[in-house]
Amino acid sequence: MVSKSYSNLLELASGESPTFGLMNRRIPRIMTVAGLISDIDDDKSESVCSDSPSSSAQRDRIIIVANQLPIRAQRKTDGSKGWIFSWDEDSLLLQLRDGIGDHDMEVIYVGCLKEDIHPNEQDEVSQILLETFKCVPTFLPPDLFSRYYHGFCKQQLWPLFHYMLPLSPDLGGRFNRSLWQAYVSVNKIFADRIMEVINPEDDFVWVHDYHLMVLPTFLRKRFNRVKLGFFLHSPFPSSEIYKTLPIREELLRALLNADLIGFHTFDYARHFLSCCSRMLGLTYESKRGYIGLEYYGRTVSIKILPVGIHMGQLQSVLSLPETEEKVAELLRQYCDQGRIMLLGVDDMDIFKGISLKLLAMEQLLMQHPEWRGKVVLVQIANPARGRGKDVKEVQAETSSTVKRINETFGKPGYNPVVLIDEPLKFYERIAYYVVAECCLVTAVRDGMNLIPYEYIISRQGNEELDKVLGLKPLTPKKSMLVVSEFIGCSPSLSGAIRVNPWNIDAVADAMDSALEMAEPEKQLRHEKHYRYVSTHDVGYWARSFLQDLERTCQDHVRRRCWGIGFGLSFRVVALDPSFRKLSMEHIVSAYRRTKTRAILLDYDGTLMPQASIDKSPHSKSIDIINSLCRDKNNMVFIVSARSRKTLGEWFSPCENLGIAAEHGYFLRLKRDVEWETCVPVADCSWKQIAEPVMKLYTETTDGSTIEDKETSLVWSYEDADPDFGSCQAKELLDHLESVLANEPVTVKSGQNTVEVKPQGVSKGLVAKRLLSIMQGKGPSPDFVLCIGDDRSDEDMFEVITSSMAGPSIAPRAEVFACTVGKKPSKAKYYLDDTVEIVRLMQGLASVSEQTNSG
């Protein structure tokens, strides 16, 4: 709901002095689309539009949206009512602002508070947070929040994204429709709060994590051109796991309403792209290093960059006197006693692999008795973020395992495992990093995990800590990491010992290797890691993401946009201003008043849907084509990649239909005339080279086939696995180009095909030939309609467009180059699908029949 306690959110956010009205006064909802105001009441004097002085800002502005605000709140302790608010210095969102630079860009936060705020206090709290911290709090009823966060997010999305299927009620939550509805409702509430402060033409919006995955749909629905980025901080599972989610398509389509989607690793991005391919039929392209998905005319960019740490914050904590004192205390407790510290820092949840780490420690002590009495594993267990039976089970298993190891290998004054399960202050944790010889991160699945990064910076230390540690000036630093290969930071730490955490023996061996490694090697690995972590900090990550978001959104202004679809299936169609839908009224009007008409039609994907199993034309299509052909003013051509034998049989009832087969290699003007060729007769001896290669790929690609035409060979993978088929097609294309380098043929990839055909043959040649024939017989055509759906048809569009200035087309002719579907094309028009094309042809046929009967 819109807060009643301030009249201008943008005024507050810009730092100008606010003017507060009465507590019961109703506030206009701020809709900052230029020139349009939507009021809750009729008081026009309080309306705020995008070009008013209060909303104009000198700097760019970004609205950062996350489940939780970077704010700490506590009740006043002096007995008076009210709250004390302060920044949460540990929050990534706050660190992100420092990284961007507050002078370069104004930052506004939207999110929830950790504490429940009574409805009577919400207006006052909103005022304080927006005025003082530029934060817009989202208040949720406790029951709704519980179902959204502890229900859907933590019991359904979070386990699934960490590869845990709900095979039984005990293993993660089974899908619950009411929890999903709560999740959608909360995302809608977040959207409403954003709409109160956004200037949609100028502001950037950056949404964080899986709690708000459907938020992009609500924002895109309200503002078609909103500049919207989304970053997923958790893993994204493989398509085999993800597709078990009942609302899988809704989430994918919602994410695709963002302009830029960020992931920590290539694996996570690859899984997302695979899901888009398998479930939505979308393909991606890499252009100049950027990965992009074409989605209804919009390009959705994919960003792969792991988040970093806040160097300034860590270095300031390292410089604190309390940190030095704690380091000295730990040195006395461990190093002075001849102990070597191994360190684990993890949340107490089922995916952090704490019990696996403890079992590896037990194995190390069993297999290497020499380490008994010397090595201590300090395991810091942070409180779990979720709640439920699984958390209690992890706590119980951890405690029992620690107890067993200490009873087996401990002795007076020595416990091999020290479990710290109460919350530690940040400087205390940093002190443990400084002293630890090796850091162990054995999570079985984790989105990123910045513990290794913090450890590396802490081991680099500073001059004061060097004195405490007894190190001489300029002593090379060292650190050792044993990390799970299933965490997001693993690919960027090439000097770490990577392990499969499920393999207890391998983890124990890695721990032993880390302890035994030579000092120069430890120093080299540390230096390599420190160089990476210190240069790829949270500021680098945030700036890089925003640069890509700006680049992705730069052509928003020149695009024509409109929304289609209902509910979470909503998406925006974005088209070039000159690219528009072919209007039935427009083309029928042009058809009526013209006298010499050329009509060129592709077949597969144009007159016949690609997905049809029976590819032969319907009787209705034959009747329509015959009606068009009977009109003496028309010359109608089917231009297809299919063989002349197939096309001749299919269209045998059409006496006056022209057919161009095999991309125009074979041509005939009517049914009863001889076939002719557009280019000299081809030598097909190259087939003896190409066919064995294609057969090899057919045998190894289930669902693929070879079609042997008179002058060409086509390898089709329409019925194969889409990912594997696409991969094999790229390999086959390279292979054929290599072996056929000296042959007079071209190798081209099409929609689920790889084709080898004679050089110089294209559908563009057919268009040229037809226009030339018509020009020779009489007046040049004053109406040209060309419809096709794939890359091969672009040649026809190009020829027709370029011929408009020449003699082959009459001056001021009506020319319609039309593609199927909204996609980049040389055509000026589009129709959505084959149904619309057949409807269009039927409309033109009706005009011809009326004319003939008249």
N, C-alpha and C positions, 0 to 999 in steps of 0.2 A: 504494500500500500504506500501511497505517497505520504510522506511525513507532514504533519500539520504545523510543525513548529518553526519552519522557516519558509520564506516565500521564493527564494531563488537559490537553488542548489549550485548553479554555475557561479553565481556571485560569491557564494561561500568558498567554493573550491578554488576560485582565482585569488583568494586571499584578501578580497575587498571587504570592507566593513559590512556585515549583514544587517538587514532590517527585519526584526521579528514582529510578527503580528500576534493577534490574540491566539490562545491555545486552541480555541474551537473554530478558528478560521479555516476555510477550505482553500487548498492551494491548487493552482493550475498545473496539470502534468506538462512537463516541458518536452515538446516535440520539436527538435531544432532542424527540421527540414525547411530549407529557405522559403520563407513566405507562407508557410502553413503552420497554424497553431491549433492544437486540440485542447480545448478548455474543459475542466470539470465543471466550473461555473461560468457565468456570463460576464464576469468582471474583466473587460478587455485591458484595463489599465495594468493588470498584473501579468499579462502574457509576456512570454519571453521567446523571441525568435532568434535564428542563428546569426543575424546581422546586427543584433542589438549590442550596444557598447559593453554590457556586462559579460557577454559570452565571447567576445573577441579576445583572442590571446596572442601574444607575440611569439610564444614558443609552441612547438608541436606538443600534443598532449596524448598520453597513453592511459587507457583504463585497464588496470591489471585485475583480473577476476580469478578468485580461487575460493575453495571451500572455506578457508579460514583467513581472517585478516591478520596482518603481522603486528598484532596489538596484544599486550597483556592488560588484563583488567582485574582490579581487586576492590573490594568494599572499603570505604573509608573506615578507619579504625577508631576515630575519635567519637563515635557514637552518633554522628550526624549522618543523614541519608546521603547517598551519592556514591560515585565511583572514582577511582584514581586510574588513569590510563597511561601506559608508556609503550614505547616501541619494543617489540620482541626481537632483540638483536640476533637471535639464532634463526629467524625466519628467512628462507631463501628469497621471498618476495621483497623483503626490505633490502637484502644484499643486492638484489637485482637492480633496485632503484639507484643504489650507490654506484653500481657498475655502469648504468646508463649515463649517469651524471645529471643531477637535479637541475643544473643550469641549462642543459641542452634540451631537456624535455620535462614537461610537467607530468607528474604521476598521480593518478587517483586510484585508490583501491576499492574493490567491492568484494565483500565476503561476510562470513559469520564470525561472531565472537565465540570464544571458548565457553564463556559463562552465560548462564540464562539471565536475561534482562526482563524484569517484570514489564508488562505492557504499559503501565502507568509511567515508567521511566524511559521508554524507548524514544520518545520525541526528544527529550533532553540529551540522552546519550548520542542520538544521531547528530544533533547540533554540535556537541562538543567534538565528536570524532571528525566531522566534516570540516569544521572551522579550524581545529588544531592540527589534525593529522591528514586531512584530505582523504578520509576513509568513509565509505558509504556502507553502513552495516546492514546486513540482511537478517531480519529477525524471523525465526521459524518457530512455530508451536512445538513444544518438546516432543509430542507424540509423532508429528510429521518428521521432525529431525531424526528421531530414533529409527523410524521405518526407512527413511532415505539413507542415512549414514551407516548405522549399525546393521540395518536390514539389507538394503540392496547393494550399497557400495562394499561393505565389509564382508557380507556373507555370500554374495553372489558374484559381483564383478571382480573383486580383489582376488579371491581364490582362483577363479577361472583364468584371469590374466597371469596368474602364477602357475598355470598348468595343473590345477587341481579340479578334476571333474567331480560333480556331485553324484557319484555312482551309488551312494546310499545316503540316507538323511544325515548320517554322522559326518560324511565327507563334504563339507561345504553345504550351503543352502540350496535346496531344489528351487527352481524358478517359481517365483510367487508373483502373480499378476498385480496384487494390491501393492506390493513393495515397488514394483516397476512404476506403477501409477504415482506413488509417492515421489519417486526419483524424478519423473517428468514434471510433477507439480513444483518441486523445489527448483528445478532448472528454469521453469517459467517465472517463478518469483524472482530469481536472480536476474532474468531478462528484464523484468519490470523495473528493478532497481537501477539497472544500467541505463534504461531508457530515460530515467529522470535526469541524468547528468550528461548524456552523450550528445556531442555535436557530430552527427553521422557523416557529414561531408568531409570533416577534417580529422576527427579523432581516430586513433588506432585502438583496437581492443585485443588484449592478449589473455586468453583463457587457459587455465592450468589444470591438468590432470583429469582422471577418470570420473571424478565426482560430477563433472559438468559437461559430459560428452554430448548431450542433446541441446545444450545452450546455443551453439552456432545456428541451429535451425530457427529458434525463436528470434534471434537477432537478425538473421538474413531475411526472415519473413517480414519483419517490421521495416528494415532498411536494406533494400536490395544491394546497395553499393557499400555496405559497411566494410571497413578495413579490418579484417578479423584473422588473428592467428591463434593456433591451439598447440599446446605442448603437452605430450603424454610423459609423465615422469615414471610410470610403471612399465613393465614389459608389455609388448603386444604379442599374444600367443600365435602359434602357427595356425593355419587355416583349419587343420583337422580338429584342433581344440576349439577355436573360435566359433566354428559353424554349429557347434552344439547349442549355442545360445539362442533361445527362441526369438529374441528381438535383434538378431544379428544384422539384418538389413537396415533396420531403423537407426542403429548406432552408426553404421558405416555411412549412410546417407547424411546423417546429422554432422559427422566429422567433415564430410565433403562440402558442407556449406561454409567451412572456413576457407580462407585464401591460402594459408600456409599451415602445414601440419608438421610438428617437430617430434623427433624421436632421438633417444640417446645413442642408439647403435644401428648399424645397417641391418642387422638381423631383425630388429623390431620393425623397421620400415619395410623390409622385404616381406615379412609376414602380413603386414597391412596391405601392401600392394597385391599380394597373392589373394587375399580375401576379396579385394575389390575386383580382381580378375575373375575369380571363380564364382562369386555370388552376384556381382553386378555386371559382369562382362566388360569391364573397363580395362584398357591397356595403358601403360605408361611409356613415356619417352624420356630419354636423357639428352638435353640440349645444352651444350657448352658447360657441362658440369652440373646442371640443375635438373633434378627429376621432376617431371610434371605429369599430372593426370588430366586428360581432357574430360570435363564433366558438363554436358549441356552448354558448350560454348565457353565455359569458364576454364581457366587453367588453374588447377589446385597444385601448388608446389609442395614438395616433400623436403624437409630439412633434417639432416643427420648431424647432430653435434652434441656430445655429452656436456652436461652442466659442469661448472667448476666451483671452486671454493672462493670465499672472500678473503683475499690475502691480507688486506689491511686489518680486518678483525682478528685474524689468527695471530698476526705479528704483534698486535697490541696486547693480546692476552699473554703471549709468550714473554712480553716485557713486564708483566705485573709482578710486584714483589711477592704476592701470594703464590704465583706459579713457581718462582724460584724456591720459596720455602717448601712447597710441596715436593718439588724435585729433590731437594736436599733430604727430605724425610724419606722418600722412596729409595734414594741411594743408600741411606743407612739401613733401611728395612730389607733391601734385597742385595744390592751389589756389594756392600760391605760385609755381608754374610756369605759371599761367594756364590750368590744365586744369579742365574741368567733369566731375565723376564721375557716370556712370550705373552703377547697381548691379544685379546679378542674383545671387540666392542660391538654389541648387537642389540637390537630390539628383541624382546622376549616374545617371538612369534614362531609359527611352525616352519616358515620358509628361511629363517636365518641360519639353520644348520648348527645350532649350538651343541646339540647332543652328538652330532657327527664329529664335531671338533673335539669334544671330550673323549669320545671313543678313540680318535686318532692319537690323542695325548696318552691314553692308556696303552695303546699299541706301541707308541714310541718308548715308553718306560719298560714295557715287556721285552721288546726286541733289542733295546740299547740300555742295558743296566748301568752303563757308565754315566748316563745322564741323571740317574736317580740321586736326589740330594742336591743337584745343581740347577736343574731347570724348573721354573715355576710358570704355570699358565695362569695369568690373571684374566678372568672373564668378567667384563663389565656388562651386566644385563640391564638395558634400559627398559622402563615400563612399556608394555605393549600398547599400541594405539587402538586396537580393537578390544573386544571382550567376547567371552564365550568359553565353551568347554575346551576347545583346542588350546587356548592360552593356559588354562589351568593344567592341562595334561603336559604341556611343554615345561611349565614351572616344576611340576612334580618329577618329571623324568630328569630334568637338569639337576635338581637337588639330590635325587637318589644316586645319579651317576657320579657327581662330585663326591658324595659321601663314600661310595664304594672305592673310588680311586684313592682318596686320601687314607682310607682304612688299609688298603692293600699296599701302597707305596710310601705312605707317610711315616714319619718318625718324630720324636720330640724336637720341636723347633723347626720342623719342615713339613709343610703341606704342599704336594705337587700342584694342586689346583686351588686357587683362591677365587671364590664367587662373590662378586659385589652386586647385589640386587636392589640396593636402594639408590635413589637418584643422586648423581654426582653433579657438582657445579662444573661449568665448562672448563675453568682453569685447572680443576683437579684432573679431568680427563686428559687435558693437554699435557699435564705433568707425567701421566702414565705413558703417553706417546713418546715423550722425550727420553724416558728411561728404558723403554722396551727395546730389546735387541731385534725382535721380529714381530710383525703384526699379521694375524691370521684372520682372513675373511672367507668363511666356508659356506656362505648362503647357497641354498639349493636353487634359488631363483630370486633375483632382486633387480629392480629397474635400473638403478645407477650405483648407489652406495659410495658415499664420499669419505668413508673412514680411511681408506688407503691414502687419499689425497691429504687429509688432515695429518696423518702420521708422517708423511714425507716432509711437509713443511715444518712440523714440530721437530723432527730429527735434524733439520737444517739449523734450527735454533737461532741464537744471537750471541754476541760477545759476553753478556752477563751470564747466560746459561753455560757457556763454555767454561767460565771460571768455576761455576758450581760443579760442573762435571769433571773439572781438573784437566781440561784440554788446553793445549798450547794454541796461541793465535795462529790462524790460517791452517789449522789441522783439517784435512779432508774429512767430510762427514760421511756417514754410512747408514744404510737402512736395508732391511730385508722384508719382503712381502711374500706371503703365500696366499693366493687369491683363487676363488672359485671361478671356473670358466663360464659360469652361468650368471654372472653379474655384469651390469652395464659398463663398469669402469675397466673391466678386464682387457678389452682390446687396446686401450690406450696405455696400459702398463706393460710394455714389452719386456721390461727387465724383471718382472715378478715371476715367481714360480707358480705356474697355473696348474690347478688340480681339478679333478672330478671329485667333488665332496662326498659322493656316495662310495667312492673307493677308499675305504679306511686305511688300507695298507699304503696306498699312494700318498695320502695326506701325511701319514706318519713319516714316510720316506722324505717327503718335501720338507717337513719340519727338521729332520735330521740334516738334510742338505743345507738348509738355511743356517743351522748352527755351525756346521763344519766349513762353510764357504770361506775362502781366503779373504783377508781384509781388503786387498786392492780390488777384487771383484765386487765386493759389497759397495765399495766407494764409487766404482764406475756405474753400477746400477742405480745407486742413489742419485748421482749427478745427472744421469739421463732422465730419471723420473722428475727430479726437482726442476729441470729445465722445462719440461712439458707442463707440469702442474702450475708453475709460477707464471707461465705465459698464457695458459688457457684457463683463466680464472672466470669467476661468475660474470665479471664485466665484459670479457671477451665474448662469452656465450650470449649474453643479453644483447650486446651491440650487433653481433653477427645475425641473430634472429631478427632483430628489428630492421636491419639493412635489407634482408631478404624479404621481409614483409612489405617494406616500402617498394621494393622492386616489383614484387608480385602484384601490388595494387595500383601501380602507376598508370595503367590504361583503363581503370574503372570509369573515369569521367567520359571517355569517348565511346563506351559501350552502351548499347541499348539493352535494358534489362527488364524482365518481368517474371513473376513467380508462377509456377504451375504445381499441381499436386496438393493433396490435403494432409493435414496432421503432420506427422514426422516424415512423410514422403515428400514434403515440400522441397522444391529446389528452384533455383533461379536460372533462367535461360539468359545468357549474355551473348549478344551478337554485334558484329561490326555494323555501324550505321547503314552501310550500303547493302548489307545482307539481310533479306527479309523474306517472310513467308509469301509464297505465291498465292495471290488472291484469285479465287474462282471467278469473281465478277470481272476482275481486270482482264484475265486471259480470255474469257468468253467474249467480252466486248471486242478485244483485239481480233479474235478469231472471226467474228461476224463481219468485220469491215475490211478484211484482207482477202486477196484473191489467189495468191500463189504461196502455198504453204509447204514448208519442210519440217517433218516430224521425225526425230531420231530417238529411239527408246532402247535403253539397256534392258536385259531380261532378268537375270538372277539378282535379287535384291531390289529390283525396281518394279517389274510387273509381277514377280513371284518372290514371296518372302524367303530369305536365306534359310530359315529354320524348317521350311517345308520338306517333308521326306519325298513326296511325289512332286517332282519338279516340272511335270508337263503342264501346259496352260489349261485353265478351266474353259469350259464352253462359253461362259460369260465373257472372258477375255477375248476369245476368238470372235465373238459377235461384235464386240466393241471395235476391234481392229478392222474387221470387214466393213463396218459402218464408216470408219474414217477413210478406208481405202476406196470405197465406192464414190467418195466425193472427188470429182475430177480436178478440184483445185489443190488436192493434197498429194504429196509424195511421202509415204510412210516407210520407215526403215527400222527393223530390229537389228541392233548391233550387239553382238554377244561374243563371249570367248568360247562358246560351245562349238561342236563340230557341225559341218554343213549337213551331214547325214541326219543328225538329231534334230536340228532346226527345221530341215526340209520336211521331216515326218510330222513334227509337232504342228507346223503352220501350213500343212498341205491344203486345208480348206480356204486359205487366204490367197486368192488368185493374184491380186494386185499389190501384195506386200513385198517390199524389198527386204532382202536379208543379207547381212554381213556376218560371216562366220569366222571363228578363230581370230578375233580381234580385228577383222577386216581383211585378212589375207584372201579369203574367198568372198565374192560379191555377186549377187544377181538382183536385177531390178524388178523382176516379176517371177511368178511361179514357173511359167512355161518357157523361160529363156535359159540359156546356158550359163553355168557359173563361169566367172572370169576371176583373174587374180589382180590384186592391186600392185604387186611388185613382181619381178621376174620369178619364175618357178624355182622353188628352193631345193637345194641339195640337202637331203635329210640323213646323210651318212653320220652326222654328229649324234644321232640317236643311239648308235652302237656304243658310244662313249658314255652318254648321259644316263641311259636306262639302267645299266648295272649299278651305278651310283645310287639312283633313286630306289632301286630294289633293296639295296643294303639298308637304307634308312626306313623303308617300309617294314622290313623284317624286324627292326629294332624299335619301331614306334607303333604300338598297338592302336588300332583305329585309323591308321593312315592308308591312303590308296593312291594308285597311279592311274591317270587317264591318258591314254595314248591317242592323240589326234593326228590328223594327216600331216600337219606341219609343226606341231608343238607337243611337248610333254608337260603334264601338270601333276605335281605331287600335292595332295590335299590332306590336311590333318584336322578337318572339321570335327571328326568324331573321336579324336585323341584327347588325352589330358591336356588342357589349355597351356599349362606352364611347360610341360615336357615337349609338347608339340611345337610351341614357339621357339624353345631352345634348339630343338632338332632342325627346325626350319632355317634358323640362322647358320647353323653348322652346314646344312645342305647347300645353302646359298653360296657360302664361301668355297665349299668343295667343288660345286659345279662351275663357279667362276674360274677356279684354278684349272680344272681339266679341260674346259671349253674356251680357254683364253684365245686360241688361234682359230676358232670356228666362227662362221658368220651368223652368230646368234646372240641374243641378249637373255640374261637370267634376271627375272624380276620376282619380288615377293608381292602377293596380293592378300586378300582377306582369307586367312587360313590356307593359303596356297603358296607354292613356289613353282614358277612356270618358266620353261625354256622355249623361246620362239624365234623365228628368223628376224634378223636385224631390219629396222625400218618399218616393221609392221606395227600399226597402232590404230586405235579408234579415231584418232585425229585425221588419219588418211581417209577414212570413210566419209567424215564430215566434209573434207575438202572435195572429195570426188562427187558427192551428192550435190553440193553447191555448184560445182563446175558443170555437172550434167544439166541442172535446172537452168543455169545461166545460158547454156548453149541452146536449149530447146525453146526458150522464150524469155519472158521477163524474169529478172532475178527475183528470188523469193522476198515477199514483204512480211512474212511471218515465219519465224524459226523457233521451234520448241525442241529442246534437247534435255533428256532426263537420264541420270545415271547415279550410281550409289558408291562406286569405289574409285581407287586411284587410277585405274585404266580409263575411266570416263573423263578424268580431268583433261586429257588430251583433246577430247571433243569440245569441252567448254572453252579451252584456250583458243582453238581454231575458230570457233563461232564468234567469240568476243573480238578476236583480232581481225576477223573478216568484215566487221561492221563498217570499217572505214574504207573498204575496197569495193570493187565492182560486183563481186559475187553475191552481195546482199543489197537489196534496194535501199536507197536513201530513206531515212526515217522509218525503217522497217521495225516491226515489233519482234524483239529477240528475247527469248526466255531460256536461259541456261539454269537448270534446276537440279540440285542434288537431293539425296534422300537423307533426312536427319540433319540436325544442327551440328555442323563441324566445319573446320577451316576448308575452304574450297575456292576454286576459281569461278564457280557459279555465283550468280547474283541472287538466286532464289533458292528456297528449300521447301520441301514438304516432309511431314513427319515420318510417314511410313508408306508401304505399298497400298494399304487401304485407301489413303488419300489420293494416291496416284491413279488408281483404278477409278475412283470417283471423279477425278478431274477428266480422265480420258472419256468416261461415260458422258460427262457434260458436253465435251466437244463433239462426241459422236451424235448426241441428240441434236445439236445445232446443225450438223451436216445432214441428218435425216430430215429435219424440218425444211432445210434449203432444197434438198433433192425432191421432196414431196411437193414443195411449192412450185 
